[in-house]
Amino acid sequence: MAKKRARPRRSFTPEFKAEIVELCQRGDRTVRQISQDFDLTETAVREWVKQADLDTGARNDGLTSSERDELASCGARTGGCAKTSIF
C-alpha cells in the first residue's frame, strides 16, 4: 500500500468556511461529498461544522470562537495562561 503524501497546510477565509458549513447543514449532500467536491479534508470540514454549532449554541461541548480568541489573547499577554487563575 502506497503512503499518502502530506498535503501542504492551507488556510481559508471565514467566509469560505461559513459557505461550506451552510452546504453541510442543508443536508442534501454528505460531509464526505462536500469535502471531495471542494478538495478539502473531511476532518477539517467536520471541525468547521462543530465550531459553527458551538458558536450558535447548538452544542456546548467545547469553546466558542470568542472563548478561543480570549484564551489565545490571554496567552499572548501573559506568556501563557498558567500564570493566571482561569481554571
Backbone bond lengths (Angstrom), bond angles and torsions (degrees), N, CA, C in turn:
res aa  C-N    CA-C-N  psi(-1)  N-CA   C-N-CA  omega(-1)  CA-C   N-CA-C  phi
1 M - - - 1.453 - - 1.530 108.63 -
2 A 1.315 116.92 130.81 1.456 121.88 -177.94 1.522 110.47 -77.43
3 K 1.319 114.68 141.81 1.462 120.31 179.04 1.531 109.48 -80.17
4 K 1.326 116.19 135.48 1.465 120.52 177.80 1.518 109.67 -71.27
5 R 1.316 115.93 139.21 1.458 120.05 175.17 1.524 108.99 -81.17
6 A 1.305 114.98 142.55 1.464 119.71 179.43 1.525 109.48 -67.05
7 R 1.304 114.65 136.25 1.456 120.81 177.82 1.526 108.47 -85.53
8 P 1.333 117.88 138.21 1.472 118.08 177.24 1.533 110.24 -61.66
9 R 1.319 116.16 144.29 1.460 121.10 -179.27 1.523 109.67 -67.15
10 R 1.315 115.02 130.83 1.461 120.48 179.13 1.519 108.91 -116.07
11 S 1.318 116.26 159.06 1.466 119.42 175.11 1.527 108.02 -124.44
12 F 1.319 114.53 151.01 1.450 121.06 -175.36 1.522 109.38 -130.84
13 T 1.313 116.05 148.17 1.457 120.45 -179.84 1.531 109.75 -72.03
14 P 1.323 116.46 154.70 1.474 119.42 175.30 1.532 111.85 -57.78
15 E 1.331 117.05 -33.44 1.467 120.60 179.99 1.530 110.94 -66.10
16 F 1.336 116.60 -41.90 1.464 120.35 178.71 1.523 109.93 -64.02
17 K 1.340 116.70 -45.79 1.465 120.28 179.16 1.524 110.62 -59.19
18 A 1.337 116.69 -41.80 1.468 120.62 -179.70 1.527 110.88 -63.24
19 E 1.326 117.48 -38.01 1.462 120.63 177.74 1.525 110.95 -64.82
20 I 1.329 116.66 -42.36 1.457 120.79 179.51 1.532 109.93 -64.88
21 V 1.333 116.78 -43.47 1.470 121.00 178.19 1.524 110.11 -59.96
22 E 1.321 116.72 -43.52 1.468 120.37 179.67 1.528 111.15 -60.98
23 L 1.330 116.57 -41.68 1.463 120.18 177.78 1.531 110.56 -61.07
24 C 1.324 116.19 -41.41 1.469 120.56 179.99 1.516 111.10 -66.01
25 Q 1.313 116.94 -39.49 1.455 120.94 -175.80 1.525 112.62 -74.58
26 R 1.330 117.10 -21.22 1.470 119.90 176.42 1.513 111.55 -62.26
27 G 1.334 115.74 -36.43 1.456 120.12 175.27 1.515 116.55 87.27
28 D 1.337 118.64 2.93 1.458 118.14 179.93 1.532 113.03 -85.66
29 R 1.344 116.81 -10.01 1.470 122.26 173.86 1.517 108.22 -137.71
30 T 1.303 116.38 152.50 1.462 120.11 178.36 1.522 109.99 -78.14
31 V 1.331 115.23 162.87 1.463 120.46 175.97 1.526 109.20 -58.73
32 R 1.322 116.29 -40.26 1.468 120.24 179.43 1.534 111.11 -60.52
33 Q 1.337 117.11 -44.61 1.462 120.52 -180.00 1.528 111.08 -62.90
34 I 1.319 116.52 -44.81 1.466 120.47 -179.75 1.524 110.00 -64.46
35 S 1.317 116.73 -42.35 1.464 121.03 178.37 1.519 110.66 -58.29
36 Q 1.312 116.61 -46.52 1.464 120.83 179.78 1.524 111.31 -66.37
37 D 1.325 116.93 -41.51 1.468 120.73 -178.74 1.532 111.93 -61.23
38 F 1.332 117.13 -33.12 1.465 121.07 -176.89 1.528 112.88 -106.87
39 D 1.335 117.23 10.91 1.462 123.07 179.88 1.531 111.28 53.67
40 L 1.331 114.85 50.15 1.460 122.44 178.60 1.518 108.67 -117.27
41 T 1.322 116.56 159.67 1.459 118.07 173.96 1.527 108.39 -80.33
42 E 1.310 114.89 143.03 1.463 120.37 179.97 1.527 110.32 -62.27
43 T 1.322 116.59 -36.76 1.464 121.01 179.33 1.526 111.10 -61.16
44 A 1.323 117.34 -44.86 1.466 120.70 179.93 1.524 110.84 -61.73
45 V 1.316 116.36 -45.03 1.470 119.76 -178.83 1.522 110.45 -63.69
46 R 1.333 117.13 -41.79 1.469 119.62 178.15 1.525 111.05 -62.65
47 E 1.325 117.69 -37.27 1.468 121.06 177.09 1.525 111.26 -66.22
48 W 1.332 117.64 -39.18 1.466 120.60 177.66 1.517 110.75 -63.19
49 V 1.331 116.55 -42.48 1.467 121.03 179.10 1.529 109.73 -64.36
50 K 1.334 116.33 -43.96 1.465 120.42 179.21 1.529 110.28 -60.78
51 Q 1.340 117.67 -45.39 1.460 120.67 -178.88 1.522 110.99 -63.78
52 A 1.324 117.20 -39.46 1.466 120.73 177.84 1.526 110.11 -62.85
53 D 1.332 116.77 -40.49 1.471 120.64 178.15 1.529 111.15 -65.85
54 L 1.314 117.49 -37.63 1.474 120.74 176.65 1.526 110.06 -64.65
55 D 1.335 115.72 -43.31 1.466 120.43 -177.47 1.519 113.05 -66.20
56 T 1.340 116.97 -29.89 1.470 119.87 -179.29 1.515 112.39 -93.70
57 G 1.331 116.82 -4.58 1.459 119.94 179.80 1.517 113.88 86.37
58 A 1.329 117.27 6.64 1.460 120.36 179.15 1.524 111.49 -70.72
59 R 1.325 116.63 -19.89 1.464 120.99 173.38 1.519 107.84 -143.97
60 N 1.326 116.45 160.52 1.466 119.58 -175.72 1.527 112.16 -137.30
61 D 1.313 116.37 31.52 1.457 120.44 -177.70 1.529 112.62 -104.50
62 G 1.323 115.95 32.22 1.457 120.96 178.87 1.511 110.13 -174.01
63 L 1.322 115.55 -175.38 1.459 121.39 -178.73 1.525 110.95 -89.27
64 T 1.323 116.47 142.98 1.455 120.51 172.66 1.523 108.20 -73.61
65 S 1.318 116.03 167.60 1.467 120.22 178.87 1.521 111.10 -60.30
66 S 1.327 117.29 -40.09 1.466 119.49 -179.75 1.526 111.08 -67.30
67 E 1.330 117.20 -36.61 1.468 120.01 176.66 1.532 110.73 -66.64
68 R 1.329 116.55 -38.96 1.468 120.37 177.67 1.522 110.41 -64.28
69 D 1.339 116.19 -43.00 1.468 120.81 178.28 1.522 110.81 -61.64
70 E 1.338 116.37 -41.47 1.457 121.01 179.69 1.533 111.00 -62.78
71 L 1.319 117.02 -43.54 1.465 120.16 177.68 1.520 111.48 -64.19
72 A 1.319 117.04 -40.73 1.459 120.27 178.61 1.523 110.29 -64.69
73 S 1.322 116.40 -39.76 1.454 121.45 178.48 1.523 110.46 -64.22
74 C 1.311 116.57 -41.57 1.459 122.14 178.07 1.521 109.90 -58.74
75 G 1.308 116.64 -45.34 1.456 120.98 179.84 1.510 111.93 -63.32
76 A 1.332 116.79 -38.48 1.458 120.74 179.92 1.524 111.25 -68.31
77 R 1.332 117.05 -36.93 1.470 120.74 -178.09 1.521 112.47 -76.03
78 T 1.316 116.83 -36.33 1.461 119.62 -171.57 1.521 114.04 -108.26
79 G 1.318 116.52 -3.00 1.454 118.82 -175.15 1.514 111.62 79.02
80 G 1.331 116.72 12.15 1.457 121.63 179.03 1.512 109.63 136.52
81 C 1.293 116.44 140.21 1.470 121.19 -177.06 1.523 112.72 -72.40
82 A 1.303 117.56 -9.02 1.462 119.75 178.56 1.525 110.68 -61.65
83 K 1.321 117.44 -23.50 1.462 121.13 -179.55 1.519 112.43 -82.27
84 T 1.330 116.55 -8.51 1.460 120.47 180.00 1.519 108.42 -110.64
85 S 1.310 115.75 173.01 1.461 118.95 -178.69 1.520 111.01 -109.78
86 I 1.337 117.43 55.57 1.454 121.97 178.60 1.514 109.86 -69.64
87 F 1.328 118.31 -38.90 1.463 121.51 -174.08 1.463 109.26 -104.49
